[in-house]
Amino acid sequence: MDTSNLLSRIEHLRNSMIEVAIEKGFSSRESIAISRELDKLLNEYEQVRGFKK
């Protein structure tokens, strides 16, 4: 997956997570699920860009 597609998906998930967190709370199951997916995408982005811990 290319970086522009990843960045687009990351931004979309961020916005979704914010909306869900405001509506249902930061510790709701849905917020946590979105957060986990966002973490996966961010890790993938770091790998694609060559950032390694």
PDB file as gemmi writes it, atoms N, CA and C in Angstrom:
CRYST1    1.000    1.000    1.000  90.00  90.00  90.00 P 1                      
ATOM      1  N   MET A   1       0.847  -1.178   0.000  1.00  0.00           N  
ATOM      2  CA  MET A   1       0.000   0.000   0.000  1.00  0.00           C  
ATOM      3  C   MET A   1       0.895   1.244   0.000  1.00  0.00           C  
ATOM      4  N   ASP A   2       0.546   2.226  -0.802  1.00  0.00           N  
ATOM      5  CA  ASP A   2       1.375   3.427  -0.867  1.00  0.00           C  
ATOM      6  C   ASP A   2       1.076   4.393   0.279  1.00  0.00           C  
ATOM      7  N   THR A   3       2.000   5.324   0.507  1.00  0.00           N  
ATOM      8  CA  THR A   3       1.886   6.214   1.666  1.00  0.00           C  
ATOM      9  C   THR A   3       0.676   7.138   1.580  1.00  0.00           C  
ATOM     10  N   SER A   4       0.328   7.593   0.395  1.00  0.00           N  
ATOM     11  CA  SER A   4      -0.818   8.504   0.309  1.00  0.00           C  
ATOM     12  C   SER A   4      -2.119   7.790   0.666  1.00  0.00           C  
ATOM     13  N   ASN A   5      -2.242   6.531   0.267  1.00  0.00           N  
ATOM     14  CA  ASN A   5      -3.430   5.751   0.618  1.00  0.00           C  
ATOM     15  C   ASN A   5      -3.467   5.489   2.125  1.00  0.00           C  
ATOM     16  N   LEU A   6      -2.309   5.150   2.696  1.00  0.00           N  
ATOM     17  CA  LEU A   6      -2.230   4.941   4.137  1.00  0.00           C  
ATOM     18  C   LEU A   6      -2.599   6.200   4.902  1.00  0.00           C  
ATOM     19  N   LEU A   7      -2.056   7.323   4.482  1.00  0.00           N  
ATOM     20  CA  LEU A   7      -2.352   8.587   5.159  1.00  0.00           C  
ATOM     21  C   LEU A   7      -3.834   8.933   5.085  1.00  0.00           C  
ATOM     22  N   SER A   8      -4.436   8.634   3.959  1.00  0.00           N  
ATOM     23  CA  SER A   8      -5.871   8.888   3.797  1.00  0.00           C  
ATOM     24  C   SER A   8      -6.680   8.012   4.764  1.00  0.00           C  
ATOM     25  N   ARG A   9      -6.327   6.742   4.853  1.00  0.00           N  
ATOM     26  CA  ARG A   9      -7.023   5.836   5.769  1.00  0.00           C  
ATOM     27  C   ARG A   9      -6.796   6.235   7.222  1.00  0.00           C  
ATOM     28  N   ILE A  10      -5.564   6.661   7.546  1.00  0.00           N  
ATOM     29  CA  ILE A  10      -5.246   7.100   8.905  1.00  0.00           C  
ATOM     30  C   ILE A  10      -6.092   8.309   9.273  1.00  0.00           C  
ATOM     31  N   GLU A  11      -6.166   9.278   8.388  1.00  0.00           N  
ATOM     32  CA  GLU A  11      -6.952  10.483   8.661  1.00  0.00           C  
ATOM     33  C   GLU A  11      -8.427  10.146   8.844  1.00  0.00           C  
ATOM     34  N   HIS A  12      -8.938   9.262   8.007  1.00  0.00           N  
ATOM     35  CA  HIS A  12     -10.344   8.851   8.111  1.00  0.00           C  
ATOM     36  C   HIS A  12     -10.607   8.189   9.470  1.00  0.00           C  
ATOM     37  N   LEU A  13      -9.722   7.281   9.874  1.00  0.00           N  
ATOM     38  CA  LEU A  13      -9.906   6.607  11.160  1.00  0.00           C  
ATOM     39  C   LEU A  13      -9.783   7.566  12.332  1.00  0.00           C  
ATOM     40  N   ARG A  14      -8.865   8.509  12.237  1.00  0.00           N  
ATOM     41  CA  ARG A  14      -8.732   9.514  13.305  1.00  0.00           C  
ATOM     42  C   ARG A  14     -10.040  10.267  13.488  1.00  0.00           C  
ATOM     43  N   ASN A  15     -10.595  10.704  12.378  1.00  0.00           N  
ATOM     44  CA  ASN A  15     -11.857  11.442  12.450  1.00  0.00           C  
ATOM     45  C   ASN A  15     -12.978  10.575  13.017  1.00  0.00           C  
ATOM     46  N   SER A  16     -13.032   9.321  12.584  1.00  0.00           N  
ATOM     47  CA  SER A  16     -14.043   8.405  13.102  1.00  0.00           C  
ATOM     48  C   SER A  16     -13.874   8.185  14.594  1.00  0.00           C  
ATOM     49  N   MET A  17     -12.629   8.004  15.022  1.00  0.00           N  
ATOM     50  CA  MET A  17     -12.372   7.767  16.434  1.00  0.00           C  
ATOM     51  C   MET A  17     -12.788   8.961  17.285  1.00  0.00           C  
ATOM     52  N   ILE A  18     -12.515  10.146  16.814  1.00  0.00           N  
ATOM     53  CA  ILE A  18     -12.897  11.355  17.542  1.00  0.00           C  
ATOM     54  C   ILE A  18     -14.422  11.433  17.670  1.00  0.00           C  
ATOM     55  N   GLU A  19     -15.118  11.210  16.575  1.00  0.00           N  
ATOM     56  CA  GLU A  19     -16.582  11.268  16.599  1.00  0.00           C  
ATOM     57  C   GLU A  19     -17.174  10.230  17.549  1.00  0.00           C  
ATOM     58  N   VAL A  20     -16.670   9.007  17.475  1.00  0.00           N  
ATOM     59  CA  VAL A  20     -17.173   7.932  18.332  1.00  0.00           C  
ATOM     60  C   VAL A  20     -16.850   8.224  19.789  1.00  0.00           C  
ATOM     61  N   ALA A  21     -15.641   8.695  20.059  1.00  0.00           N  
ATOM     62  CA  ALA A  21     -15.235   8.985  21.435  1.00  0.00           C  
ATOM     63  C   ALA A  21     -16.097  10.083  22.051  1.00  0.00           C  
ATOM     64  N   ILE A  22     -16.427  11.091  21.261  1.00  0.00           N  
ATOM     65  CA  ILE A  22     -17.274  12.176  21.764  1.00  0.00           C  
ATOM     66  C   ILE A  22     -18.682  11.651  22.047  1.00  0.00           C  
ATOM     67  N   GLU A  23     -19.167  10.806  21.155  1.00  0.00           N  
ATOM     68  CA  GLU A  23     -20.536  10.299  21.291  1.00  0.00           C  
ATOM     69  C   GLU A  23     -20.664   9.196  22.348  1.00  0.00           C  
ATOM     70  N   LYS A  24     -19.702   8.264  22.370  1.00  0.00           N  
ATOM     71  CA  LYS A  24     -19.851   7.076  23.202  1.00  0.00           C  
ATOM     72  C   LYS A  24     -18.821   6.978  24.327  1.00  0.00           C  
ATOM     73  N   GLY A  25     -17.844   7.846  24.323  1.00  0.00           N  
ATOM     74  CA  GLY A  25     -16.804   7.811  25.357  1.00  0.00           C  
ATOM     75  C   GLY A  25     -15.505   7.216  24.828  1.00  0.00           C  
ATOM     76  N   PHE A  26     -14.419   7.666  25.425  1.00  0.00           N  
ATOM     77  CA  PHE A  26     -13.097   7.230  24.977  1.00  0.00           C  
ATOM     78  C   PHE A  26     -12.829   5.762  25.276  1.00  0.00           C  
ATOM     79  N   SER A  27     -13.487   5.214  26.267  1.00  0.00           N  
ATOM     80  CA  SER A  27     -13.241   3.818  26.623  1.00  0.00           C  
ATOM     81  C   SER A  27     -14.324   2.873  26.112  1.00  0.00           C  
ATOM     82  N   SER A  28     -15.165   3.362  25.199  1.00  0.00           N  
ATOM     83  CA  SER A  28     -16.184   2.487  24.617  1.00  0.00           C  
ATOM     84  C   SER A  28     -15.506   1.433  23.745  1.00  0.00           C  
ATOM     85  N   ARG A  29     -16.177   0.323  23.575  1.00  0.00           N  
ATOM     86  CA  ARG A  29     -15.619  -0.757  22.750  1.00  0.00           C  
ATOM     87  C   ARG A  29     -15.316  -0.291  21.338  1.00  0.00           C  
ATOM     88  N   GLU A  30     -16.212   0.498  20.798  1.00  0.00           N  
ATOM     89  CA  GLU A  30     -16.021   0.981  19.426  1.00  0.00           C  
ATOM     90  C   GLU A  30     -14.811   1.907  19.321  1.00  0.00           C  
ATOM     91  N   SER A  31     -14.646   2.800  20.296  1.00  0.00           N  
ATOM     92  CA  SER A  31     -13.480   3.696  20.306  1.00  0.00           C  
ATOM     93  C   SER A  31     -12.182   2.902  20.385  1.00  0.00           C  
ATOM     94  N   ILE A  32     -12.175   1.901  21.240  1.00  0.00           N  
ATOM     95  CA  ILE A  32     -10.982   1.080  21.416  1.00  0.00           C  
ATOM     96  C   ILE A  32     -10.674   0.290  20.145  1.00  0.00           C  
ATOM     97  N   ALA A  33     -11.692  -0.245  19.496  1.00  0.00           N  
ATOM     98  CA  ALA A  33     -11.491  -0.998  18.258  1.00  0.00           C  
ATOM     99  C   ALA A  33     -10.912  -0.094  17.165  1.00  0.00           C  
ATOM    100  N   ILE A  34     -11.438   1.102  17.047  1.00  0.00           N  
ATOM    101  CA  ILE A  34     -10.928   2.040  16.050  1.00  0.00           C  
ATOM    102  C   ILE A  34      -9.497   2.426  16.395  1.00  0.00           C  
ATOM    103  N   SER A  35      -9.222   2.645  17.662  1.00  0.00           N  
ATOM    104  CA  SER A  35      -7.878   3.004  18.102  1.00  0.00           C  
ATOM    105  C   SER A  35      -6.873   1.909  17.756  1.00  0.00           C  
ATOM    106  N   ARG A  36      -7.256   0.666  17.952  1.00  0.00           N  
ATOM    107  CA  ARG A  36      -6.368  -0.454  17.622  1.00  0.00           C  
ATOM    108  C   ARG A  36      -6.089  -0.514  16.119  1.00  0.00           C  
ATOM    109  N   GLU A  37      -7.128  -0.322  15.331  1.00  0.00           N  
ATOM    110  CA  GLU A  37      -6.948  -0.320  13.874  1.00  0.00           C  
ATOM    111  C   GLU A  37      -6.054   0.842  13.453  1.00  0.00           C  
ATOM    112  N   LEU A  38      -6.252   1.978  14.070  1.00  0.00           N  
ATOM    113  CA  LEU A  38      -5.419   3.142  13.789  1.00  0.00           C  
ATOM    114  C   LEU A  38      -3.960   2.865  14.145  1.00  0.00           C  
ATOM    115  N   ASP A  39      -3.729   2.224  15.278  1.00  0.00           N  
ATOM    116  CA  ASP A  39      -2.363   1.848  15.672  1.00  0.00           C  
ATOM    117  C   ASP A  39      -1.713   0.955  14.619  1.00  0.00           C  
ATOM    118  N   LYS A  40      -2.463  -0.006  14.105  1.00  0.00           N  
ATOM    119  CA  LYS A  40      -1.932  -0.898  13.069  1.00  0.00           C  
ATOM    120  C   LYS A  40      -1.532  -0.114  11.821  1.00  0.00           C  
ATOM    121  N   LEU A  41      -2.396   0.809  11.421  1.00  0.00           N  
ATOM    122  CA  LEU A  41      -2.091   1.604  10.231  1.00  0.00           C  
ATOM    123  C   LEU A  41      -0.880   2.507  10.462  1.00  0.00           C  
ATOM    124  N   LEU A  42      -0.780   3.087  11.652  1.00  0.00           N  
ATOM    125  CA  LEU A  42       0.367   3.937  11.957  1.00  0.00           C  
ATOM    126  C   LEU A  42       1.663   3.130  11.960  1.00  0.00           C  
ATOM    127  N   ASN A  43       1.617   1.925  12.494  1.00  0.00           N  
ATOM    128  CA  ASN A  43       2.796   1.056  12.464  1.00  0.00           C  
ATOM    129  C   ASN A  43       3.168   0.686  11.033  1.00  0.00           C  
ATOM    130  N   GLU A  44       2.169   0.388  10.227  1.00  0.00           N  
ATOM    131  CA  GLU A  44       2.409   0.073   8.822  1.00  0.00           C  
ATOM    132  C   GLU A  44       3.025   1.273   8.095  1.00  0.00           C  
ATOM    133  N   TYR A  45       2.512   2.454   8.398  1.00  0.00           N  
ATOM    134  CA  TYR A  45       3.054   3.678   7.789  1.00  0.00           C  
ATOM    135  C   TYR A  45       4.523   3.856   8.165  1.00  0.00           C  
ATOM    136  N   GLU A  46       4.846   3.635   9.425  1.00  0.00           N  
ATOM    137  CA  GLU A  46       6.235   3.758   9.862  1.00  0.00           C  
ATOM    138  C   GLU A  46       7.136   2.771   9.130  1.00  0.00           C  
ATOM    139  N   GLN A  47       6.657   1.556   8.926  1.00  0.00           N  
ATOM    140  CA  GLN A  47       7.441   0.557   8.202  1.00  0.00           C  
ATOM    141  C   GLN A  47       7.652   0.963   6.751  1.00  0.00           C  
ATOM    142  N   VAL A  48       6.586   1.439   6.124  1.00  0.00           N  
ATOM    143  CA  VAL A  48       6.678   1.860   4.727  1.00  0.00           C  
ATOM    144  C   VAL A  48       7.662   3.021   4.576  1.00  0.00           C  
ATOM    145  N   ARG A  49       7.617   3.919   5.508  1.00  0.00           N  
ATOM    146  CA  ARG A  49       8.509   5.098   5.461  1.00  0.00           C  
ATOM    147  C   ARG A  49       9.929   4.781   5.931  1.00  0.00           C  
ATOM    148  N   GLY A  50      10.127   3.594   6.485  1.00  0.00           N  
ATOM    149  CA  GLY A  50      11.461   3.196   6.899  1.00  0.00           C  
ATOM    150  C   GLY A  50      11.826   3.588   8.318  1.00  0.00           C  
ATOM    151  N   PHE A  51      10.830   3.991   9.119  1.00  0.00           N  
ATOM    152  CA  PHE A  51      11.086   4.330  10.524  1.00  0.00           C  
ATOM    153  C   PHE A  51      11.023   3.053  11.332  1.00  0.00           C  
ATOM    154  N   LYS A  52      12.102   2.761  12.017  1.00  0.00           N  
ATOM    155  CA  LYS A  52      12.106   1.564  12.844  1.00  0.00           C  
ATOM    156  C   LYS A  52      12.564   1.909  14.229  1.00  0.00           C  
ATOM    157  N   LYS A  53      11.937   1.258  15.197  1.00  0.00           N  
ATOM    158  CA  LYS A  53      12.280   1.520  16.593  1.00  0.00           C  
ATOM    159  C   LYS A  53      13.466   0.688  16.998  1.00  0.00           C  
TER     160      LYS A  53                                                      
END                                                                             
